[in-house]
Amino acid sequence: MNSADTPLSLDSLLTKIGREHGKSATAVNPPVHRASTFLFNTLDDFEAAAATPFDGPFYGRVGTPTTFAFEQAICKLEGGHRTIAAASGMAAISAALLAFLDRGDHVLVVDTVYEPVRRFCNRMLARLGIETTFYDPAVGADIGSLVRPETRVIYLESPGSGTFDIQDIPAIVEVARERGIRTIIDNTWATPVFLKPLSLGIDVSVQSATKYIVGHSDAMLGSVTATAETYDAVRQATQDLGAAAGSEECNLGLRGLRTLSVRLRQHEASALTLAKWLETRAEVARVLHPALSSFPGHEIWKRDFSGSCGLFAVELEPCDPQSVREMVNGLHHFGIGFSWGGYESLILPVHPEKTRQVMKWDGKGPVLRLHIGLEAVEDLQADLAEGLGKLRPA
């Protein structure tokens, strides 16, 4: 039997984090605290709470007991100093960037970044007088050649959006630390189950908890996990932006955490089964999945990650564009829609040739992004086989 001091395995940890049991009976699931205003008995009590507003109930936008429970749970998984809940993944990313950037500063952002982040850099940061340089995800330690005296942040996303390029996180971190530059990474794809960015030296880990953390496609939620050195700056930025997470959403995030590990195991197994099968199909030029030995960044992925999720892409052989639309429209088990990470399978065309500014996309055929959900893998395979059969040569 484990003692109280014995580290828990992941599956056991997920059943307990974010739930503090008292001496008397308590609910298995923490109650949802819906509150904007908290009342205090005296001004002394109010002023004491105001001195440490993030350590207990003070004002709803700062947090409720439900918010704090979710933050504590994510922080435990990420291995950080503290976590801050945000209204969405994009709210978390925006706050993390603005925590360390000011007018006249420069930020390095990976060229395979989530498209809304590119838009935020090109619109909002540019308007604030902050310059962005996009860099090749394969740059590794050579990122030092892109650093300027005014560079304050390096932003990573590994795997990258759309084509799942893997970055050499430790090599980039080493350069950043030598130059006094902060590093931020989007850890949504791997979740803290499969990647611990802060243990690799990253300063701030952000997640769209909308995806695998919530896991049921029914809430918008983000998280920012910081080190002790970066927490104050990130907390101030999230507070100033005001994009606070709601109690209901944090409760749905806590609910999702309880089954995160078992869901990810199924997503991973089904996705790998289908990815390997797709590699055998004549209609497929290549499968873009970091856990496949054929993937260019596989060795780095294997070194830094402990698993993979259900999201990957396929490049088709050149074919008639209308037949691709017919394939996507005709699938029975794959929905057409944004986001991913829920229990349902999804499919969307992606266009890396239209978004990259540094990397020249070398693909010849259409690219489809797949999210493999929790349906029976044989049903998904049969569905894809029928769809691929509809493709016509270009």
C-alpha positions in Angstrom: 0.0 0.0 0.0 1.3 3.5 -0.9 2.1 5.7 2.0 1.1 9.4 1.9 4.7 10.3 0.9 5.0 7.9 -2.0 4.7 9.5 -5.4 1.5 8.5 -7.2 1.3 7.0 -10.6 -0.3 9.3 -13.2 -3.7 7.4 -13.3 -4.0 7.6 -9.5 -2.9 11.2 -9.5 -5.6 12.3 -11.9 -8.3 10.9 -9.6 -7.1 13.1 -6.7 -5.6 16.4 -7.9 -7.7 19.5 -7.5 -9.7 17.9 -4.7 -8.8 18.7 -1.2 -10.5 16.4 1.3 -11.2 17.7 4.8 -11.5 15.7 8.0 -15.2 15.3 7.5 -17.1 13.9 4.5 -16.6 15.8 1.3 -18.0 15.5 -2.2 -16.1 13.4 -4.7 -16.4 16.2 -7.2 -15.7 19.7 -5.9 -18.9 21.9 -6.1 -19.1 24.6 -8.7 -18.8 28.0 -7.1 -20.7 30.5 -9.3 -19.7 33.8 -7.9 -18.7 37.3 -8.9 -18.8 38.8 -5.4 -17.6 37.3 -2.2 -18.7 38.9 1.1 -16.5 39.5 4.1 -17.6 39.9 7.7 -15.2 42.8 8.4 -13.0 45.3 6.6 -10.0 43.5 8.3 -11.1 40.2 6.6 -11.5 42.0 3.2 -8.1 43.7 3.4 -6.4 40.4 4.4 -8.0 38.7 1.3 -7.0 41.7 -0.9 -3.4 41.2 0.2 -3.3 37.7 -1.3 -6.2 37.7 -3.9 -4.9 34.7 -5.8 -4.7 32.4 -2.8 -8.4 32.3 -1.9 -11.8 33.8 -2.8 -11.7 37.5 -3.2 -13.4 38.5 -6.5 -14.9 36.3 -9.2 -12.6 37.5 -12.0 -9.6 36.6 -9.9 -10.9 33.2 -9.2 -13.4 31.0 -7.3 -12.7 27.9 -5.3 -13.5 26.0 -8.6 -11.0 28.0 -10.5 -8.3 27.5 -7.9 -8.9 23.7 -7.9 -8.5 23.5 -11.6 -5.3 25.6 -11.5 -3.8 23.5 -8.8 -4.5 20.3 -10.7 -2.9 21.5 -13.9 0.1 22.9 -12.1 0.6 19.5 -10.5 0.6 17.8 -13.9 2.9 20.4 -15.5 5.3 20.5 -12.6 5.3 24.3 -12.4 5.2 26.9 -9.7 1.6 28.1 -10.3 -1.0 27.8 -13.1 -3.5 30.5 -14.1 -6.8 29.6 -15.8 -7.8 31.6 -18.9 -11.0 31.9 -21.0 -9.4 30.1 -23.9 -6.2 28.8 -25.2 -5.7 31.9 -27.3 -6.3 34.0 -24.1 -3.6 32.1 -22.4 -1.2 32.5 -25.3 -1.9 36.3 -25.6 -1.3 36.8 -21.9 1.9 34.8 -21.9 3.4 36.8 -24.8 2.3 40.2 -23.4 3.8 39.3 -20.0 7.3 39.7 -21.4 7.0 42.0 -24.5 6.9 45.8 -24.7 7.1 48.4 -27.5 10.4 48.1 -29.4 10.9 44.4 -28.4 11.4 41.5 -30.8 9.9 37.9 -30.5 10.9 34.8 -32.4 7.9 32.6 -33.3 8.0 29.1 -34.9 6.7 29.2 -38.5 4.5 26.2 -37.9 2.6 28.1 -35.2 -1.2 27.9 -34.6 -2.6 30.3 -37.2 -4.5 32.6 -34.6 -1.1 33.1 -32.9 0.4 34.2 -36.3 -2.5 36.6 -36.7 -2.1 37.9 -33.1 1.6 38.6 -33.9 1.0 40.3 -37.2 -1.9 42.4 -36.0 -1.9 43.0 -32.3 1.8 42.8 -31.5 2.7 44.8 -34.6 0.2 47.5 -33.6 1.9 47.7 -30.2 5.3 48.2 -31.8 6.6 44.6 -31.2 8.3 42.9 -34.2 7.9 39.2 -34.9 10.3 37.0 -36.8 9.1 33.6 -37.8 11.7 30.8 -37.8 12.1 27.3 -39.2 11.1 24.6 -36.6 14.2 22.7 -37.5 16.5 25.5 -36.6 17.6 24.0 -33.2 20.7 25.7 -31.7 21.1 27.8 -34.8 18.3 30.0 -33.5 21.0 32.0 -31.9 21.7 33.6 -35.4 18.2 35.1 -35.3 18.5 36.6 -31.9 18.8 40.4 -31.7 19.7 42.6 -28.8 15.9 43.4 -28.4 14.7 39.8 -28.6 12.8 39.0 -25.4 10.8 35.9 -26.2 11.2 32.6 -28.2 7.8 31.0 -28.8 7.7 27.3 -29.6 5.0 24.8 -30.7 6.1 21.2 -30.9 4.6 19.4 -32.8 3.7 22.4 -35.0 0.2 23.0 -36.4 -0.9 21.3 -39.6 2.3 19.4 -40.4 3.5 18.4 -36.9 7.1 19.4 -37.2 9.1 18.7 -34.1 11.5 21.2 -32.4 14.7 20.5 -30.5 13.4 22.1 -27.3 16.5 21.7 -25.1 18.8 23.2 -27.8 16.6 26.2 -28.2 16.2 26.6 -24.4 20.0 26.5 -24.0 20.4 29.4 -26.4 17.6 31.3 -24.7 19.0 31.0 -21.3 22.5 32.1 -22.4 20.9 35.3 -23.8 18.4 35.9 -21.0 15.4 35.3 -23.3 12.1 33.9 -22.0 10.7 30.7 -23.7 7.0 29.9 -24.1 5.6 26.7 -25.5 2.2 25.5 -26.6 1.8 22.1 -25.0 -1.7 21.4 -26.2 -0.9 18.4 -28.5 1.0 16.4 -26.0 -0.6 17.7 -22.8 1.4 17.3 -19.5 0.8 13.6 -19.8 3.2 13.2 -22.7 5.5 16.2 -22.4 6.8 18.2 -19.4 8.2 21.4 -21.0 9.2 23.0 -17.7 11.5 20.0 -16.9 13.2 20.8 -20.2 13.9 24.4 -19.2 10.9 26.1 -20.7 9.8 29.2 -18.7 6.0 29.1 -19.5 3.8 26.3 -20.8 0.4 27.2 -22.3 -2.4 24.9 -23.2 -5.8 25.1 -24.9 -7.5 23.1 -22.3 -10.5 23.2 -24.7 -8.9 20.2 -26.4 -7.9 17.1 -24.5 -8.2 18.5 -20.9 -11.9 19.2 -21.2 -12.1 16.3 -23.7 -15.8 16.6 -24.6 -16.0 19.5 -27.0 -18.3 21.5 -24.7 -16.1 24.3 -23.1 -13.6 26.9 -24.0 -10.7 27.0 -21.5 -7.0 27.8 -21.4 -4.1 27.5 -18.9 -0.8 29.2 -18.3 1.8 27.4 -16.1 4.8 29.4 -15.0 8.0 29.0 -13.1 8.6 30.9 -9.9 10.7 33.5 -11.8 8.0 34.1 -14.5 4.8 33.8 -12.5 4.4 37.4 -11.3 4.7 38.8 -14.9 2.2 36.2 -16.3 -0.2 36.8 -13.5 -0.2 40.5 -14.0 -0.8 40.1 -17.8 -3.7 37.7 -17.3 -5.2 40.0 -14.7 -4.9 43.1 -16.9 -6.4 41.4 -20.0 -9.4 40.2 -17.9 -10.0 37.1 -20.0 -10.8 35.0 -16.9 -12.0 31.4 -17.0 -15.5 30.8 -15.8 -16.3 28.4 -12.9 -18.4 26.2 -15.1 -15.6 25.8 -17.6 -13.0 25.1 -14.9 -15.4 22.4 -13.5 -15.6 20.8 -16.9 -11.8 20.9 -17.1 -11.6 19.1 -13.7 -14.1 16.5 -15.0 -12.0 15.9 -18.1 -8.8 15.5 -16.1 -10.2 12.4 -14.3 -10.3 10.4 -17.6 -7.5 12.2 -19.4 -4.9 9.4 -19.2 -7.3 6.6 -20.3 -8.7 8.7 -23.1 -5.3 9.6 -24.4 -4.2 6.0 -24.4 -7.2 5.2 -26.7 -6.6 8.2 -28.9 -2.9 7.3 -29.3 -3.5 3.6 -30.0 -6.3 4.2 -32.6 -4.3 7.1 -34.3 -1.2 4.9 -34.6 -3.2 2.0 -36.0 -4.7 4.3 -38.7 -1.5 6.2 -39.4 0.4 2.9 -40.1 -2.5 1.7 -42.3 -2.6 5.0 -44.2 1.1 4.6 -45.0 0.2 1.5 -47.0 -2.5 3.2 -49.1 -1.6 4.1 -52.7 -3.7 7.3 -52.4 -1.5 8.6 -49.6 1.9 10.3 -50.4 3.0 10.5 -46.7 1.6 10.5 -43.2 2.6 13.3 -40.9 2.7 11.8 -37.4 5.7 12.3 -35.1 5.4 8.8 -33.6 6.1 7.1 -36.9 9.7 6.1 -37.6 9.2 7.5 -41.1 8.6 11.0 -39.8 11.7 13.4 -40.1 11.6 14.5 -36.5 10.8 11.1 -35.0 14.1 10.7 -33.1 13.8 14.0 -31.3 10.1 13.3 -30.6 11.1 9.9 -29.0 13.7 11.6 -26.9 11.5 14.3 -25.4 7.9 12.9 -25.5 6.5 9.9 -23.7 3.5 9.4 -26.1 1.4 10.8 -28.8 -2.3 11.9 -29.2 -5.0 11.4 -31.8 -4.1 14.4 -34.1 -2.0 14.0 -37.3 -2.2 14.7 -41.0 -1.9 13.0 -44.3 -0.6 14.3 -47.6 -2.5 12.8 -50.5 -1.1 12.0 -53.9 -2.1 14.7 -56.4 -5.7 14.3 -57.1 -8.8 16.1 -58.4 -9.8 18.8 -55.7 -13.5 18.1 -56.2 -12.9 14.5 -55.4 -11.2 15.5 -52.1 -14.3 17.5 -51.2 -16.5 14.5 -52.1 -14.3 12.3 -49.8 -14.5 14.7 -46.9 -18.3 15.3 -47.3 -19.1 11.6 -47.6 -17.4 10.4 -44.4 -19.7 8.9 -41.8 -17.6 8.9 -38.7 -15.5 12.1 -39.2 -17.1 15.4 -38.5 -16.1 18.6 -40.3 -15.3 21.3 -37.7 -12.6 23.3 -35.9 -10.8 22.2 -32.7 -10.0 18.7 -31.7 -9.3 16.7 -28.6 -12.9 15.6 -28.0 -14.2 12.1 -28.1 -15.3 12.5 -31.7 -13.2 12.1 -34.9 -12.7 15.1 -37.1 -11.3 15.9 -40.5 -10.3 19.2 -42.2 -8.2 20.2 -45.2 -5.2 22.3 -44.2 -3.1 24.5 -46.4 0.5 24.9 -45.2 1.5 26.4 -48.5 -0.7 29.4 -47.8 0.4 30.2 -44.2 4.2 29.6 -43.9 6.5 32.6 -44.2 9.9 30.9 -43.8 9.4 27.2 -44.6 8.6 26.4 -48.2 6.1 23.6 -48.1 7.3 20.8 -50.5 4.0 18.9 -50.7 2.5 18.0 -54.0 -1.0 16.9 -53.0 -3.8 18.0 -50.7 -3.2 17.8 -46.9 -6.0 16.5 -44.6 -5.7 16.9 -40.8 -7.3 14.0 -38.9 -8.3 13.8 -35.2 -8.9 10.2 -34.2 -11.6 10.0 -31.6 -12.9 7.2 -29.4 -15.0 5.4 -32.0 -14.1 1.8 -32.9 -10.9 1.9 -35.0 -12.3 -0.6 -37.5 -15.3 1.7 -38.2 -12.9 4.6 -38.8 -10.7 2.6 -41.1 -13.6 1.4 -43.2 -14.9 4.9 -43.4 -11.5 6.3 -44.6 -11.1 3.4 -47.0 -14.5 4.2 -48.6 -13.5 7.9 -48.8 -10.1 7.3 -50.3 -11.8 5.2 -53.0 -13.6 8.3 -54.2 -10.4 10.2 -55.1 -9.7 10.7 -58.8 -6.3 11.5 -60.3 -5.5 15.2 -60.9 
